[in-house]
């Protein structure tokens, strides 16, 4: 039996409720990680803005933009492209349809 067939058989033999619970926990941890990231972002940048304004210069916009970009990418990974997410599922379905249309996928 090929390795890919063996992996497919192992995946299919798992308890669906256990698999659903594993995926739910993974997604919940990812969302909690993003919420912690966003909270730290807000707290640190609020402090930086206050510090920036107290010196009369507006340098705090640069860390806000840089870190904000990182936070936005993290949000996209967690909320849009998360395992089991709608966008990921659409991409997987499209790839399966493409592969199904070919005689030899490789």
Secondary structure as UniProt FT lines:
FT   HELIX           3..13
FT   HELIX           16..54
FT   TURN            55..56
FT   HELIX           60..75
FT   HELIX           76..80
FT   TURN            83..84
FT   HELIX           86..101
//
